[in-house]
Amino acid sequence: MRLVILGGGGFRVPLVYRALLADAGAPGACDELVLHDTDPVRLRVVASVLAAQAAGVPGAPAVRLAHDLDDALRGADFVFSAIRVGGTAGRVGDERVPLAEGVLGQETVGAGGVLYGLRTLPVAVAIAERVKALAPDAWVINFTNPAGMVTEAMARVLGERVIGICDSPVGLVRRAARAAGADPDSPAFRYDYVGLNHLGWLRGMWDGGPDLLPGLLADPDALDSFEEGKLFGAPWLAALGSLPNEYLHYYYFEREALAAVRSAAATRGEFLDRQQGGFFASAAASERPGEAYALWDRTRLEREETYMAENRAATGGWQRDPHDLDGGGYDRVALALMRAIARDERTTLILNVPNGTTVAALDAEAIIEVPCEVGSFGARPLPVAAPTEHQAGLMLTLKAVERSAIEAAASGSRAAALRALALHPLVDSAAVAGRILDAALPG
């Protein structure tokens, strides 16, 4: 099985390869990994890290570097899209421009997410068109952010053969299950989750008995034992009656989150731009794969330790649990998805897929994030309870934002781009939205 990673020079590619190595030698496992990236230096560095990872592993997938997109795509069984248009420098601008106007700057949420989407969507759609032309039977797994928006745009070309993934929902479910005394790996364990990417809620958990979530929400000590409980606080979670995805902290505690981001010495984008730039420069100068791998692992741990640091600072400055620092998440979701499709190993995963009739408030083509049955047929959304008015309202608003951005990227309409920014709940003025647009995309 041949897997192609677009954005193959990305910092987190070794996490994917780590998951592939754990599956090496199994029937139908990946035997060739093709990396494509527009930055040849980063591509060579990542290949060096992968070489160190593969040392001594029987059946490790062969790694091939492809500098041409069409060459990379030919013969692909799976295409993993993890591109970053504009690099980390682009993210710095996406975050700083909104902050200058007094509104949240964040990679996937608010005005920053819209700006990132406007820059990324044309490239993602062009990739989808090349996949359709050169590898029409391939499955595309999208992790390119903003993942829901990008998956929906690519789905207009590829249909159900593109599936979006994210590690936040599975992390939430597993942490909540452990806090409630349940085993998330038990065959009897099931859950109810609904939303859009970076905008979802866990509304129920069962482990062969009654719903465990109400008891968890009523137990402040249990809530204080895991990340989302600490992030949102027991009083708000009890009032809300559900466990939100961590990214909803920006919505429910907008003032506090904005203050924390503005008071930080650097934005997350600036931190990653400096950190990753230093890693790639040092690793490129090294002549031994083992040194590059060790440097990558130290850099990865620092990245995980500082994830959502501003949000944690706004809620007491607590540290992340060691269970959440191994960097695993989206890579394991990607591997589970590929295994289920390639081997027809039926499983349930939270994925970004076309709605169909799952959420009545949205049309069939809308990309939603819900539990799905996965097999050789792809991914089918499972039934979920209807969203509450609050949940449906936010979902509809954000879907309007996503679709305005998709329209703007496809047509070049400045009006659609302005609408995408101004309709976002975290942008408090159409005039502010216009100034952000002018600063980010002059002319």
C-alpha positions in Angstrom: 0.0 0.0 0.0 1.4 3.4 -1.0 0.8 6.4 1.1 1.6 9.9 -0.1 2.0 12.8 2.3 1.6 16.3 0.8 3.4 18.6 3.2 6.0 15.9 3.6 8.5 18.3 5.0 6.1 19.1 7.9 7.3 18.9 11.5 4.8 16.2 12.5 5.4 13.8 9.6 7.6 11.6 11.9 4.5 11.0 14.1 2.8 9.5 11.1 5.8 7.4 10.3 6.0 6.2 13.9 2.4 4.9 13.5 3.3 3.2 10.2 6.3 1.5 11.8 4.1 0.1 14.6 2.0 -1.5 11.9 5.0 -2.7 9.7 4.7 -6.2 8.5 1.0 -6.6 9.0 -1.1 -7.8 6.0 -2.0 -4.8 3.8 0.3 -2.4 5.7 2.0 0.5 4.1 5.1 -0.5 2.2 5.9 2.7 0.5 5.7 6.3 1.8 6.1 9.1 -0.7 6.8 12.6 0.6 6.1 15.7 -1.4 6.9 19.3 -0.2 7.6 22.6 -1.9 10.6 23.1 0.5 13.5 20.7 -0.4 15.5 21.5 2.7 12.7 20.6 5.1 12.0 17.5 3.0 15.6 16.2 3.4 15.5 16.9 7.1 12.3 15.0 7.6 13.7 12.1 5.5 16.7 12.0 7.8 14.5 11.8 10.9 12.5 9.0 9.3 15.7 7.1 8.4 16.7 7.1 12.1 13.2 6.0 13.1 13.3 3.1 10.7 16.7 1.8 11.7 16.4 -1.8 12.9 12.6 -2.0 12.2 11.8 -5.1 10.0 9.5 -4.3 7.1 9.7 -0.5 7.6 8.0 1.3 4.7 10.4 2.5 2.1 10.6 6.3 1.9 10.7 8.1 -1.5 11.0 11.9 -2.0 9.0 13.4 -4.8 9.6 17.0 -5.8 6.8 17.0 -8.4 3.2 16.8 -7.3 2.0 14.7 -10.2 4.9 12.2 -9.7 3.9 11.9 -6.1 0.3 11.2 -6.7 0.6 8.6 -9.4 -0.2 5.1 -8.0 -1.3 6.4 -4.6 -3.7 4.4 -2.5 -4.0 7.1 0.2 -3.1 10.7 0.1 -2.5 12.5 3.4 -2.9 16.3 2.9 -1.0 18.2 5.6 0.1 21.3 3.7 0.7 24.7 5.2 0.4 27.4 2.6 2.6 30.3 3.5 4.4 28.3 6.1 4.6 29.3 9.8 5.4 32.9 8.6 1.9 33.0 7.1 0.4 31.9 10.4 2.2 34.8 12.2 0.4 37.2 10.0 -2.9 35.4 10.3 -2.7 35.9 14.1 -1.1 39.3 14.3 -3.4 41.2 11.9 -6.6 40.4 13.9 -4.8 41.1 17.2 -4.0 44.6 16.0 -7.7 45.2 15.7 -8.4 43.9 19.2 -9.9 40.5 18.1 -8.7 37.0 18.6 -5.8 35.8 16.3 -5.7 32.0 16.2 -4.7 29.6 13.4 -8.1 28.0 12.9 -10.6 30.0 15.0 -11.9 33.5 14.3 -10.4 35.9 11.8 -7.1 34.1 11.8 -8.7 30.9 10.7 -10.6 32.7 7.9 -7.4 34.3 6.6 -5.6 31.0 6.7 -8.6 29.4 4.8 -8.6 32.1 2.1 -4.9 31.4 1.4 -5.2 27.6 1.6 -8.4 26.8 -0.2 -7.2 27.4 -3.8 -4.2 25.2 -3.3 -6.3 22.5 -1.7 -8.8 22.5 -4.5 -6.0 22.3 -7.1 -4.6 19.3 -5.3 -8.0 17.7 -5.3 -8.3 18.2 -9.0 -4.8 16.5 -9.6 -5.8 13.6 -7.4 -9.0 13.1 -9.4 -7.0 13.2 -12.6 -4.1 11.0 -11.6 -5.3 8.8 -8.7 -9.1 8.7 -8.9 -9.3 5.6 -6.7 -7.1 7.0 -3.9 -8.6 8.1 -0.6 -7.6 11.6 0.6 -7.2 12.1 4.3 -7.2 15.8 5.0 -5.5 17.3 8.1 -4.9 20.7 6.4 -6.4 23.4 8.5 -9.0 24.8 8.8 -9.9 21.1 8.4 -13.6 21.4 8.0 -13.6 24.2 5.5 -10.8 22.6 3.5 -12.4 19.2 3.5 -15.7 20.7 2.3 -14.0 22.5 -0.6 -12.1 19.3 -1.6 -15.3 17.3 -1.4 -16.8 19.4 -4.1 -14.2 17.8 -6.4 -13.6 14.4 -4.8 -17.0 13.6 -3.2 -16.8 11.1 -0.3 -13.3 10.0 -1.2 -11.9 12.9 0.9 -12.3 12.5 4.7 -11.2 15.1 7.3 -9.5 14.1 10.5 -8.6 15.9 13.8 -7.1 14.7 17.0 -9.1 16.9 19.4 -12.3 14.9 19.5 -10.7 11.5 20.2 -8.5 13.1 22.9 -11.6 14.6 24.6 -13.5 11.3 24.5 -10.6 9.3 25.9 -9.8 11.8 28.7 -13.5 12.0 29.6 -13.9 8.2 29.6 -10.9 7.7 32.0 -12.2 10.5 34.3 -15.6 8.7 34.5 -14.0 5.4 35.3 -14.7 3.9 31.8 -12.4 2.1 29.4 -12.5 3.9 26.0 -11.1 0.8 24.4 -13.8 -1.5 25.7 -16.1 -3.0 23.0 -19.0 -1.9 25.0 -17.9 1.8 25.1 -19.9 4.2 23.0 -20.4 8.0 22.9 -22.4 10.8 21.4 -20.5 13.7 19.8 -21.6 16.3 17.3 -20.3 19.5 15.7 -18.0 20.9 13.1 -14.2 20.8 13.2 -13.0 22.6 16.3 -16.6 23.2 17.3 -18.1 20.1 18.8 -19.6 18.7 22.0 -19.5 15.3 23.8 -23.1 14.8 25.0 -23.1 11.2 26.3 -20.9 8.2 27.2 -21.9 4.6 27.9 -19.9 1.6 28.9 -22.5 -1.1 28.9 -24.7 0.8 31.4 -26.4 4.2 32.0 -25.0 7.4 30.6 -21.8 8.3 32.5 -21.6 12.0 31.5 -24.2 13.5 34.0 -22.2 12.0 36.9 -18.9 13.3 35.5 -20.4 16.8 35.0 -21.6 16.7 38.6 -18.2 15.8 40.0 -15.8 18.8 40.3 -12.9 16.6 41.4 -13.3 14.3 38.4 -13.6 17.2 36.1 -10.4 18.7 37.5 -8.5 15.6 36.6 -8.4 16.2 32.9 -7.7 19.0 30.4 -11.2 20.0 29.3 -12.5 19.9 32.8 -9.8 22.3 34.0 -10.1 24.5 30.9 -13.8 25.2 31.1 -14.4 24.7 34.9 -17.0 22.7 36.7 -19.6 25.5 37.1 -19.8 26.2 33.3 -19.7 22.5 32.3 -22.6 21.7 34.7 -24.6 24.6 33.3 -23.8 23.6 29.7 -24.6 19.9 30.2 -22.0 18.7 27.8 -18.2 18.6 27.3 -17.0 21.0 24.6 -14.1 20.5 22.3 -11.1 22.5 23.7 -11.3 25.1 20.9 -14.7 26.2 22.2 -12.7 27.9 25.0 -12.2 30.7 22.5 -15.9 31.2 22.2 -17.1 30.6 25.8 -14.2 32.6 27.4 -13.4 35.0 24.6 -12.4 37.9 26.8 -10.1 35.9 28.9 -8.5 34.0 26.0 -7.9 37.3 24.1 -6.3 38.9 27.1 -4.0 35.9 27.6 -3.0 35.9 23.9 -2.3 39.6 23.9 -0.3 39.5 27.1 1.9 36.6 25.9 5.5 37.4 24.8 4.8 35.8 21.4 1.8 34.4 19.6 1.7 30.6 19.0 2.6 31.2 15.4 5.6 33.3 16.4 6.7 30.6 18.8 6.4 27.8 16.3 8.0 29.9 13.5 11.1 30.4 15.7 11.1 26.9 17.2 10.7 25.0 13.9 13.0 27.4 12.1 15.7 26.6 14.6 15.1 22.9 14.4 15.3 22.7 10.6 18.4 24.9 10.5 20.2 22.8 13.1 19.0 19.5 11.6 20.0 20.5 8.1 23.5 21.2 9.3 23.8 17.7 11.0 25.2 14.9 8.9 23.9 12.0 11.2 20.2 11.0 11.1 20.4 10.0 14.8 21.2 13.6 15.8 18.3 15.0 13.7 15.9 12.5 15.3 17.0 13.4 18.8 16.7 17.1 18.1 13.3 16.5 16.5 12.1 14.6 19.6 13.2 17.3 22.0 11.5 20.0 19.9 8.3 17.9 19.6 8.1 17.6 23.4 8.5 21.3 23.9 5.8 21.9 21.3 3.4 19.5 23.1 4.1 21.0 26.5 3.3 24.5 25.3 0.1 23.6 23.3 -2.7 26.0 24.1 -0.5 27.6 26.8 -2.4 30.9 26.7 -5.7 29.2 27.4 -4.2 27.3 30.3 -2.7 30.5 31.6 -6.2 32.1 31.5 -7.5 29.3 33.7 -4.9 29.0 36.3 -1.7 28.1 34.5 -1.8 24.3 34.9 0.4 21.9 33.1 -0.6 19.3 30.6 -1.0 15.7 31.7 2.0 13.4 30.7 -0.5 11.1 28.9 -1.0 13.9 26.4 2.6 14.7 25.6 3.5 11.7 23.4 2.4 13.6 20.3 0.1 10.8 19.2 -3.4 11.7 18.1 -4.1 12.6 14.5 -1.4 10.1 13.3 -3.2 7.2 15.1 -6.6 8.4 13.7 -5.1 8.5 10.2 -3.6 5.0 10.6 -6.9 3.6 12.0 -8.8 5.1 9.1 -6.4 3.7 6.5 -6.4 0.3 8.1 -10.2 0.2 8.2 -10.5 1.1 4.5 -7.7 -1.0 3.2 -8.5 -4.1 5.2 -12.2 -3.6 5.8 -11.5 -3.6 9.6 -14.7 -2.0 10.8 -14.3 0.6 13.5 -15.8 3.8 14.8 -13.9 7.1 14.4 -14.9 10.8 14.8 -14.3 12.2 11.3 -15.2 15.1 9.1 -17.6 13.8 6.4 -20.7 14.9 4.4 -23.7 15.3 6.6 -26.3 13.4 4.6 -29.3 13.3 6.9 -27.4 13.2 10.2 -28.0 16.8 11.4 -31.4 18.0 10.1 -30.4 21.7 10.4 -27.7 21.3 7.8 -27.9 20.2 4.1 -26.6 16.9 2.9 -23.3 18.3 1.5 -22.2 20.1 4.6 -19.1 18.7 6.2 -19.7 17.8 9.9 -17.7 16.2 12.6 -19.4 13.1 14.1 -18.7 9.5 14.9 -18.6 7.4 11.8 -18.6 3.7 10.9 -15.5 3.1 8.8 -14.7 0.2 6.4 -13.8 -0.6 2.8 -16.7 1.6 1.7 -15.2 4.7 3.4 -16.8 6.5 6.3 -20.6 6.7 7.1 -21.9 9.1 9.8 -23.6 7.3 12.6 -26.9 8.6 14.1 -26.5 11.2 16.8 -28.9 13.1 19.0 -30.2 16.3 17.5 -28.0 19.3 18.4 -29.5 21.7 21.0 -30.5 25.1 19.8 -27.3 26.6 21.1 -25.2 23.9 19.3 -27.1 24.1 16.1 -27.0 27.9 16.1 -23.2 28.0 16.4 -22.9 25.2 13.8 -25.1 27.1 11.3 -23.2 30.4 11.9 -19.8 28.8 11.4 -21.0 26.9 8.3 -22.0 30.2 6.8 -18.5 31.5 7.5 -16.9 28.4 5.9 -19.0 28.6 2.8 -18.4 32.3 2.4 -14.7 31.7 2.5 -15.0 28.8 0.0 -16.9 31.2 -2.3 -14.3 33.9 -1.9 -11.5 31.5 -2.7 -13.2 30.1 -5.7 -14.4 33.3 -7.2 -12.1 36.0 -5.9 -15.1 37.8 -4.5 -13.9 40.4 -1.9 -17.5 40.7 -0.7 -17.6 37.0 0.1 -14.3 37.3 2.0 -15.6 40.2 4.0 -18.8 38.3 4.8 -16.7 35.3 6.0 -14.8 37.5 8.4 -17.7 39.7 9.6 -20.1 36.8 10.2 -17.7 35.0 12.5 -18.8 35.2 16.2 -15.4 36.2 17.3 -15.3 39.3 15.0 -17.4 42.0 16.7 -17.7 44.5 13.9 -18.1 44.5 10.1 -15.8 47.6 10.1 -13.2 45.6 11.9 -13.6 42.8 9.5 -13.0 45.2 6.6 -9.8 46.6 8.1 -8.5 43.0 8.8 -9.2 42.1 5.1 -7.5 45.3 3.9 -4.4 44.6 6.0 -4.2 40.9 5.1 -5.2 41.1 1.5 -4.6 44.6 0.2 -6.1 45.5 -3.1 
